[in-house]
Amino acid sequence: MIGDIVESKQCQLKDAMDLFHSGQVVKVCAPMVRYSKLAFRTLVRKYSCDLCYTPMIVAADFVRSAKARDSEFTTNKGDHPLIVQFAAKEAQVLCDAARIVCPFADGIDLNCGCPQRWAMAEGYGACLINKPELVRDMVRHVRNQIDNPRFSVSIKIRIHEDLKRTVDLCQKAEATGVSWITVHGRSVEERHQPVHYDAIKIIKQSMSIPIVANGDIKTLEDAENVHHLTGADGIMVARGLLANPAMFAGYEETPLRCIQDWVDIALEHGTPFTCFHHHLMYMMERITSKQEKKVFNVLSSTSAVLDYLNDHYGV
């Protein structure tokens, strides 16, 4: 069972790669723009999430601007293991970004899966799955220039219509020393179509490094099913964790204790109101009526939200 947590074993794990050799399926919080920031990572780690990613950061901006670094990347001692995800298209820029975060994180991930138009127009994200030599070059450069052999270098991809091309991309990346590969089981054009878990299974069978499955995983039961369908070594979840940050601990819906934890963590971290409120809207989606949502979703201050939670839920 994915939900079985052996705490003493977890305490001994040193870094991200150790997780993949622990004998457990690795439970991963996906990179999510605006959402997978430090406060939310702190919350999901309390509920059996093993490995967290930052939101995608544009490496060129990060290297060039101290302001970008300060706003895009915050962490603390408890925020481990942590993977910083970058959008990049030049090997040296990715290396420079990796060097900056290396003392504070456990690895970097190269985004080769973002299908948004702006990213692809800039040469980032999912267009990289059609440039296997460039991906290989970027992975090799980081591997050669980061001294710490325990620092992971991973990639997150989408699949091609012709799966042979995806397998070729993955095998080239593996040969260059990529630590693991996360596969979102849809092509660039697909948005809400069913995830091709059979494709993830074929990729897994073609590789000897860990493979993380991603796409449409909303519950712990979904995670277990996808693990059995694909043989994946890890399961990465995005929207499922937004809706229920306690999902990996086996909760069917967000428990009130988790909502209380979010309030405490967000206030302690000084989370901006809009982000604080949006997370609560996601978390409470399944436990509030239509009428309650109409009221809660238009609240406009932290004090109003705290009063509402206290009056209606005793939080």
Disulfide bonds with the S-S distance in Angstrom:
none
